[in-house]
Amino acid sequence: MLPSQPLLHAGLFALTVLQALASDTFIAAVYEHAVILPDPTDEPVSPNDALALMNKNMDVLEGAIKGAAQQGAHIIVTPEDGIYGWKFTRESIYPYLEDIPDPVVNWIPCTDPSRGFLLQFGPAPVQERLSCMARNNSIYVVANIGDKKLCNSSDPGCPSDGRYQYNTDVVFDPEGKLVARYHKYNLFRSETQFNYPKEPETVTFETPFGKFGIFTCFDILFHEPAVVLVSKMQVDTVLFPTAWMNVLPFLTAVEFHSAWAMGMGVNLLSANTHNINFAMTGSGLFTPEGPAAYHYDSGTEEGCLLLAELSAQPRLSPTYPPAVNWSLYATSIKEFPGENDTFLGSARRDTFTFIEVRHKAGNYTTCQGDLCCHLVYQMSNKSEDEVYVLGAFDGLHGSLIKYHWQICTLLKCKSTDLDTCGQPVETAETKFEMFSLSGTFGTNYVFPEVLYSGVQLAPGEFEVLRDGRLKSKHGTSKPLVTVTLFGRLYEKDLPHPLRT
């Protein structure tokens, strides 16, 4: 059956408007928020007290959203736990939760708040306010809140209190309409207040400036949904609310999130919470070419708004990273000749095979399991007070949730005592004229990291060659803390012990 003429004309008009609005670039924003936390309690507060705390945080977020919109931003991402904080029990978080509908309901809470009652969602003042922030500022707003879903004995997985509780991301479009809802699939070990979704969700939505996907914090370290969104769903940009605690030497927020965007070839809009007591800082607008803007501040308790113009379709960029064979170069050489005096050391409870980088220039090899790591380097200056090592790790990481890493790393030790190699280090004095790091990786998912003194990134100062080498383009502009190739063998992860 053919559509009627009015409907056909309306559809063509809508398509014309969409094409007119389509753009090769867009302005993105993220806000690192110093969350106002509730008083610690195991007992639930009243709904009014919960809403009062959330409104205090939303007052701050609204100021950031207005500021971003006034500077031309099309979309803004706010952090995980950014509206109510963390350190909850299952019972004490309940007053902060709302029933968040599937976006198919086609709902604008700002203009039709009573529809929530008609559709049996109940009161939704947080969704209503977020919707109005988006609508009043004509901007996509991404936020993290809590979802609750009632269940009963007909569901064998229903918790004993008769409800599911989910760590949830929501997206409202510039009209204030709910266009995306995502339930976090990989909960961090302390998130006992939330349930695991029964299946991983791959949530995407279309905009005039590309296809977007969304996931949360710990999700980024796993295949589902993070890799699936990029490899199967072919998103251009990933929205990433996070409450990330920085962990040196490989997992500071700006370090790993920038590396993930480069390794996956997409934009990553990363908005972190800001709390230096919990080592939470580090947000950015990351692209396949490196950070367009980023922020790391471990000295103050202030929030920060970041904006940058990004490519709407980074895969079409002439500078898009080419296909990399991550083991091609490393497997072409058996081992660099010379010293092979290796020793074992610990980095975040993982036992690495290290070799000391003793000279101002040279090449080294160290191996563990199926992984051999090769380093060619030349230092600009070598401080007598600083020791660097080349390290290899091939194995399962994690005390409870175990997932497989392959890591090649050049890193500075905490002191001249080799027993300190692998411990967290933030500062250095040694610069390098050049470095080239490669490894015999058994995966295509390898993320390149370069971290300078002061936990600073090195945009434009290194490159990944097609044969799998991570190389400096010129000398390092700042002293070097670590150069790392971080590989993930998702297929070797152990079954999740908590997800049922």
C-alpha positions, -999 to 999 in steps of 0.1 A, spaced: 0 0 0 14 34 -10 15 62 15 -10 91 10 4 122 -5 3 143 27 23 116 46 47 113 17 53 150 16 58 151 54 83 123 52 102 140 24 102 173 43 115 156 74 143 139 54 152 173 38 154 189 72 176 161 85 199 164 55 201 201 59 210 197 95 236 170 89 271 181 95 306 168 90 315 180 125 298 188 157 307 204 190 308 181 220 311 188 257 318 168 288 315 181 324 337 167 352 315 172 382 325 175 419 295 156 432 277 168 463 274 136 483 247 125 507 255 119 544 266 83 549 237 61 561 225 25 558 189 37 563 169 51 534 162 88 536 128 103 526 120 108 489 119 145 496 154 145 511 167 124 482 153 148 457 167 178 475 202 163 473 197 154 436 185 189 429 217 204 444 237 184 419 214 191 390 217 229 398 254 225 391 249 204 361 223 228 347 249 256 349 274 235 329 247 225 303 237 262 298 274 271 295 280 244 269 250 253 249 260 290 249 293 280 234 276 261 206 278 225 219 254 200 204 257 174 231 270 172 266 279 142 288 278 143 326 293 117 349 283 84 363 268 89 398 268 126 391 234 132 405 235 114 438 270 100 444 280 65 456 286 44 487 250 32 490 234 0 501 206 -16 481 181 -2 505 196 33 510 197 41 473 160 32 467 146 68 473 169 81 446 156 57 419 129 64 393 111 40 368 127 49 335 107 38 305 119 23 272 124 52 248 99 37 224 72 54 245 81 86 226 80 108 258 90 144 265 89 145 303 94 183 303 62 190 285 41 160 296 52 150 331 17 135 339 21 109 312 45 91 335 15 83 358 -7 73 329 19 49 317 25 37 353 60 50 356 52 70 387 67 103 396 98 112 376 110 146 388 147 139 378 138 128 343 115 158 340 142 182 350 168 166 327 144 168 299 138 205 305 175 211 306 179 196 271 148 213 257 155 247 272 190 247 259 184 228 226 211 203 233 215 166 238 219 158 275 235 126 287 231 118 324 234 88 348 206 80 372 191 49 388 162 28 374 139 6 393 117 -22 379 91 -41 399 90 -79 395 73 -109 412 75 -146 418 67 -154 381 102 -142 374 127 -167 389 154 -141 389 133 -115 409 152 -103 439 137 -109 473 126 -73 477 105 -75 445 125 -51 423 154 -48 400 177 -18 404 200 -7 376 228 18 371 213 37 341 223 62 315 197 83 298 199 106 268 174 134 260 174 151 226 172 189 220 134 187 222 136 170 256 126 136 243 140 105 259 159 88 231 182 63 249 183 43 281 212 20 290 215 -4 319 252 -9 330 262 -45 323 296 -47 340 292 -35 375 322 -26 395 328 -48 426 314 -23 451 281 -16 432 261 -41 453 232 -16 453 225 -25 416 215 -56 397 231 -70 366 209 -69 335 200 -104 323 215 -96 288 240 -70 276 223 -40 259 237 -24 228 221 10 228 224 33 198 206 64 184 210 85 153 217 122 152 223 147 124 260 144 133 265 106 134 255 74 151 260 73 188 264 45 213 266 45 251 280 25 280 293 32 315 326 31 333 338 -5 339 320 -16 307 350 -2 287 372 -30 297 350 -58 283 338 -71 250 301 -66 257 288 -40 251 318 -18 243 335 -37 215 301 -48 200 289 -12 197 319 -3 176 326 -35 156 290 -47 150 268 -16 155 293 7 137 288 37 160 308 69 153 309 83 188 306 66 222 291 84 252 309 75 284 296 86 318 322 73 344 332 74 380 368 63 374 394 59 401 428 64 386 451 35 388 487 38 376 507 27 357 481 17 330 446 27 340 444 64 347 413 78 332 428 100 305 455 75 297 433 45 290 403 63 276 424 81 250 441 48 241 407 31 238 394 57 214 426 54 193 426 16 193 389 13 184 389 42 159 359 62 173 352 93 193 349 88 231 332 115 252 343 107 287 329 126 317 344 116 350 333 125 385 357 147 404 368 136 439 405 136 447 399 117 480 389 87 458 415 95 431 387 104 407 396 129 380 403 128 343 378 136 315 382 142 278 370 144 243 390 116 227 394 108 190 412 82 169 440 108 164 443 115 201 427 139 227 409 169 213 406 182 249 413 166 282 414 175 319 433 160 349 434 178 382 444 160 414 449 192 434 416 209 437 379 200 442 365 220 413 345 208 383 355 215 347 337 219 314 355 208 282 344 215 246 359 205 212 348 203 176 349 166 165 345 147 132 310 133 129 323 103 110 358 97 122 362 65 100 359 87 69 388 109 81 419 108 59 439 104 91 418 75 104 441 48 118 449 21 92 444 -16 99 472 -27 122 487 -61 125 497 -59 161 522 -88 160 537 -84 125 570 -66 134 575 -83 168 572 -118 153 597 -109 125 625 -108 151 632 -136 176 649 -115 202 671 -85 204 707 -96 212 723 -85 245 715 -86 281 687 -109 293 688 -105 330 651 -106 337 633 -104 371 598 -106 383 579 -76 397 544 -66 406 521 -40 390 487 -39 406 490 -75 418 500 -88 383 534 -104 381 554 -90 352 586 -102 337 609 -71 338 643 -63 324 662 -32 334 669 -6 307 704 1 317 719 23 290 712 56 274 703 39 242 698 3 230 673 -24 225 658 -51 248 634 -80 247 615 -96 275 589 -124 273 561 -139 294 537 -167 282 529 -162 245 540 -125 246 574 -112 237 580 -74 240 606 -56 220 620 -21 228 643 2 208 651 35 224 674 65 229 672 87 260 679 125 258 692 125 293 695 97 319 691 107 355 712 86 379 682 87 402 658 71 377 654 35 366 633 23 336 623 -13 328 607 -31 299 579 -54 311 557 -81 298 525 -96 313 503 -123 297 476 -136 320 444 -131 340 439 -98 359 415 -92 387 408 -107 421 371 -116 416 362 -108 380 391 -123 360 399 -110 325 429 -116 302 455 -89 296 486 -89 274 508 -59 282 541 -46 269 554 -16 288 583 7 292 579 23 326 598 43 352 603 26 386 593 44 418 630 44 430 663 29 420 653 -2 440 641 -27 414 615 -40 439 596 -8 433 592 -13 395 555 -14 387 544 8 417 525 40 409 547 69 396 534 103 385 566 123 379 598 118 360 629 137 348 641 116 318 632 125 283 636 102 252 650 111 218 630 81 204 612 49 214 597 20 195 577 -6 214 561 -38 199 549 -72 210 537 -106 197 501 -100 206 474 -126 202 446 -101 197 436 -72 175 424 -53 205 455 -34 215 454 2 230 484 25 227 493 46 258 520 72 263 520 90 296 542 120 305 553 134 339 524 149 358 499 124 343 499 143 310 491 129 276 513 133 245 489 143 216 505 142 182 539 130 196 536 93 187 521 70 161 511 34 155 526 18 124 508 -9 104 533 -35 116 523 -30 152 550 -7 164 542 22 188 568 48 179 576 84 189 575 109 160 602 131 175 618 134 209 594 135 239 585 170 249 582 161 285 598 135 308 584 100 303 565 79 328 553 50 307 548 38 271 524 9 270 507 -14 245 476 -27 264 461 -58 248 428 -75 257 421 -112 249 384 -111 255 379 -147 245 402 -159 274 382 -141 301 368 -164 328 330 -167 333 317 -139 354 312 -151 390 284 -127 400 262 -123 370 232 -146 371 
